[in-house]
């Protein structure tokens, strides 16, 4: 597994771009992929995994589109170190 440096070497994304670009375009631009998770716990909203220089966003299916969009952008911003305001309650980002 490569370090997160390969991910951080991607083009710099501004907070405005991260929040306003269409999500599919944004994911393609930074080489990230959004996949459905098999985790069904209601408290789980998603995870970002960095492996082999790739960013994989894993999120439960069936959630509202606005939630998937917001959480995907927050996870991607966290991985790419884009400064963003915190997510509203009850959402939190935890780094493991």
Buried (B, 14 or more C-beta within 10 A) or exposed (E): EEEBEBBEEBEEBEEEBBBEBEBEEBBEEBEBEBEEBEEEEEEEBBBBEBEEBEBBBBBBEEBEEEBBBBBBBBBBBBBBEBEBEEBEEEEEBEEE
